[in-house]
Structures are given as C-alpha cells and as structure tokens.
Amino acid sequence: MQTPKPLLPDGARRTAAWCGVLLLVAGVAAVAVWVCIALKTAVTPVLLALLGTALLGPVHRRMTTHGVNRSLAAFVTCALLVAVVGGAGYIVVSALVETGDQIVRSLKDAGQWVVDHFDVADGTNVDDLEANARQLVSKFGASAAGGLLTGISLIGSLIATSVLALLLTFFFLRDSDRAARLAHAVAPRGTGAMVEAMGRRAFEAVEGFMRGTTLIALIDAVCITVGLLILRVPGAVGLGALVLVGAYIPYLGAFISGTVAVLVALADRGFVIALWALGVVLAVQVLEGHILQPMIQSRTVQMHPAMILIALTAGASVAGILGMLLAVPLCAAAFGILGELRKGGGHPDAPES
C-alpha cells in the first residue's frame, strides 16, 4: 500500500511547528507578566528579596563555611544590608536634596546657553522648559511608584515592601541549602537534575550581575565625583550620587547621569570646564567598558547592548522605574536558563523504585 503524500512539504511543517512553539512561549510569557502585574503587591518584595539574596549570598556562604549558624549568619547579613543600604541611601538622598536646586538651576542655565548660542527656537522660554520638566518628572515618578501598593500612601508602601523584602531575604539566605531538594520535589519525575541545574545557573547569573554592577557603580561614582571636585563643579557629590543610582540601569542610567554632569559644568564653569567634565565621564565609561566589566563580570551572562535596551524599554512599559531596575537581572536569569538548556543541564535522575 502506497504511503499517502503529506499535504505540506517538510520545510513548511518545520516552520509551522516553530511558529506554534513561539506562540506557546509568547502566550505563557504574557500570562506570567499579567499574573505578576495582578499580584505586584506580593511579587515586588519577592523579586527585591531575590536580588538582595544574590548580592549577599557570598557573604552568607563565607560565614557558614567558618562554622556560623545559618540563622545567625542570615541575621547578621541582613543587618549588614540594612546598615549599608540605609547609610548609602542617606548619603545619596541628602546629597541630592542639598544640591538638587543647584543642579536644576545649572541645567536651566545650560539650556539658556544652548538657546543663546545656537539660536534654537527663537521664542523658547527656558522657565517653561524647567516647569514642564519638573511636571514630567513628578508625574512619571508618581505613576511609577504609586502602583506598588494600591490604596496605601507612598511612604507606607515603601516601608511595607522594604520590610517584607528584608524578611524574605533572611529566609532565602537561611534556607538556601534546601533549594536543591525543593527542585527535585516539585520537578516532574526524571527532570529534577535539569531543574536544579537551571535554577543554579539562573541564580548565578543574577548573583554575578548584582555583585558586578554594585562594584562597578561604586567605582564609577567615586571616579566621577573626584573628577568633578577637582574641576570645582558645583553639586559634585550629588552628581556622584546620581551616577551611583543610575549605574543599576545599564547604558541609559550612565548616559543620563553623565549628561547632567556635563550640563551642570557647562552652566557654572563654562565651555572649557564642560569639555573637561565630558572627558572625565568618557574616561570613566571607557574604564568601565574595557577594563572593569571584562574583569568583574566576565563570569556572568553576557547580553548584547541591543537586548539590554529592549529589556529596559519593556520593563519601563510594564512597571516604570522598578521594571527598569529588574529588567536586566531577569533577562540575565533567562539567558542563564537558556544556556543550561542548550547544554542539556545536568544528568537525569535515577529512576525511582
């Protein structure tokens, strides 16, 4: 009996199969994003706690290796996190508050300088531009931060989210040794090793990103602050604080903070000092791109800049500033999982009797 000829050629069938897979993956991703948005009150602290766990994991492991009880080590590590983040937050906020008006005035003067020297928009009123910028920033900040906990004030939302994230970080650190057993318990039969390997690879990618980004942010902020102080640019400490915060948003944060520093130097110190400030910013970026990142983040998942920008845009559209902060670590975890899948991720579990 002759085998019936298929209706579609092999190439068309393979294309249709891949299209089906892509549609399935896109559908699952869309449902996951929708669930995260619907449950953002619970999801936000969990994601922040995972980032905190990734950042503090090496410290906790070192303490437990030297015989410290896991609960005590987790408590000490979380206390250290509160001290460091609280101190750094106080320094950053106080620096920005003290120099914020000065920076805004300098930006206004820089805008007026550009209008006067380049004949940009003859009827342009810089005061209107300043007012519009302030209004835009206030609206964007309110819309990004106000969605954290609906119906509760912003301060209460931040406190509740921070406390819950801190408690979750403590439990994640203390019980991290149980993660492998949990992966084998919840995974389908025979896939426990694969799930464990993917989880480890994803967490290692996030851990490497957080540790490397934090160290690079500190080095960038110190170098730029020292350079601006040498050039006697007003608000140098506040601009350095802006660089420190912006470093957690790759490319975009460095561009914005560097542009603000150059404009402030242009307004208060003149064109020559602005060129020197631009040289300082570019030198720090070259140091970061060619030395710091290859040395510090060489073991993390490397992503193309275009992928990072797409991730930042998608994160901003979903969750505002918080989405931009979480987009790159989540993408690093996803690329880690894909890399483990390509390798075949671990050995199959032995069949149970």
Secondary structure by P-SEA (a helix, b strand, c coil): cccccccccaaaaaaaaaaaaaaaaaaaaaaaaaaaaaacaaaaaaaaaaaaaaaaaaaaaaaaaacccaaaaaaaaaaaaaaaaaaaaaaaaaaaaaaaaaaaaaaaaaaaaaaaaacccccccaaaaaaaaaaaaaaaaaaaaaaccccccaaaaaaaaaaaaaaaaaaaaaaccaaaaaaaaaccccaaaaaaaaaaaaaaaaaaaaaaaaaaaaaaaaaaaaaaaaacccaaaaaaaaaaaaccccaaaaaaaaaaaaaaaaacccaaaaaaaaaaaaaaaaaaacccccccccccccccaaaaaaaaaaaaaccaaaaaaaaaaaaaaaaaaaaaaaacccccccccc
